[in-house]
Amino acid sequence: MELDQSGAAGAEVSVEERAEEQKLIRRLQLMMNMVMQVIAQDASLTVDDASQMIADSRKAALAMFPGKELAYDLIWKPRFQRLMRERFRIM
């Protein structure tokens, strides 16, 4: 077990790993924002198409961050629900 400078034991995260995670987070945010923009602005989009886009974006997010279902449900699910309510007057 290695101690860091403060004397606490912990897992070291390399600069490269941290940079890669930040890159994935930015990519996820961009993807989710694009999906939300398409749902909000495409007048020809049906409820079913929008729902499929949301389901596909969830799959992609969980592929990028496996095991983070709770984080998705807390962060992105309410935003998509609000958008669907506003756009299609449902949910």
Phi and psi in degrees as a GROMACS rama.xvg file:
@    title "Ramachandran Plot"
@    xaxis  label "Phi"
@    yaxis  label "Psi"
@TYPE xy
-104.366  146.212  GLU-2
-105.138  140.924  LEU-3
-83.5372  -174.908  ASP-4
-60.6538  -28.7499  GLN-5
-84.0144  -3.9927  SER-6
91.2052  0.913681  GLY-7
-89.8676  141.19  ALA-8
-82.1455  140.627  ALA-9
-176.783  165.479  GLY-10
-77.2667  132.599  ALA-11
-84.6191  133.91  GLU-12
-112.291  121.146  VAL-13
-70.9324  161.41  SER-14
-61.4927  -38.8195  VAL-15
-65.3267  -42.3505  GLU-16
-64.9171  -40.6454  GLU-17
-64.8208  -41.7969  ARG-18
-65.1941  -40.0343  ALA-19
-65.0572  -41.1563  GLU-20
-64.8064  -41.3689  GLU-21
-63.0082  -37.4389  GLN-22
-63.5748  -43.3795  LYS-23
-64.8752  -39.9231  LEU-24
-63.2654  -44.6844  ILE-25
-62.1099  -40.9558  ARG-26
-63.838  -42.2197  ARG-27
-62.9142  -45.7286  LEU-28
-60.9615  -42.4894  GLN-29
-62.929  -45.0537  LEU-30
-61.4963  -47.4192  MET-31
-64.7629  -40.402  MET-32
-64.1294  -38.4635  ASN-33
-65.1071  -43.5117  MET-34
-60.8641  -44.8515  VAL-35
-63.8109  -38.8326  MET-36
-65.3698  -42.4744  GLN-37
-62.8438  -45.7224  VAL-38
-61.7942  -41.4762  ILE-39
-71.547  -33.0474  ALA-40
-108.512  -19.0276  GLN-41
-85.5029  104.006  ASP-42
-66.6608  -22.9565  ALA-43
-87.0269  -2.94999  SER-44
-73.9007  131.465  LEU-45
-89.5899  166.257  THR-46
-59.8843  -42.563  VAL-47
-63.51  -42.0626  ASP-48
-63.468  -43.3193  ASP-49
-64.107  -41.7144  ALA-50
-62.8824  -39.2624  SER-51
-66.723  -39.0099  GLN-52
-61.5159  -41.5463  MET-53
-65.5215  -43.4142  ILE-54
-62.9458  -41.5063  ALA-55
-66.051  -38.3597  ASP-56
-67.5598  -34.0266  SER-57
-64.5718  -45.5476  ARG-58
-59.2348  -43.6119  LYS-59
-65.2062  -41.6888  ALA-60
-62.899  -42.0817  ALA-61
-74.9675  -22.3856  LEU-62
-72.0407  -35.3689  ALA-63
-74.5189  -35.4811  MET-64
-131.079  77.9267  PHE-65
-59.651  141.419  PRO-66
79.9647  8.72627  GLY-67
-106.701  35.6946  LYS-68
-59.2982  -41.9762  GLU-69
-62.0846  -42.8607  LEU-70
-61.767  -42.3006  ALA-71
-61.1498  -46.446  TYR-72
-64.7367  -29.747  ASP-73
-84.558  -32.5416  LEU-74
-97.2104  -56.0093  ILE-75
-91.3365  -36.3588  TRP-76
-57.3746  -47.3228  LYS-77
-61.94  -34.4331  PRO-78
-66.6793  -42.6438  ARG-79
-68.0373  -37.8885  PHE-80
-62.603  -44.6045  GLN-81
-62.317  -42.8974  ARG-82
-62.7747  -43.3222  LEU-83
-65.0223  -38.8696  MET-84
-61.6057  -45.8803  ARG-85
-69.1681  -41.7617  GLU-86
-76.213  -43.3558  ARG-87
-115.12  1.29044  PHE-88
57.0409  43.639  ARG-89
-129.575  -179.358  ILE-90
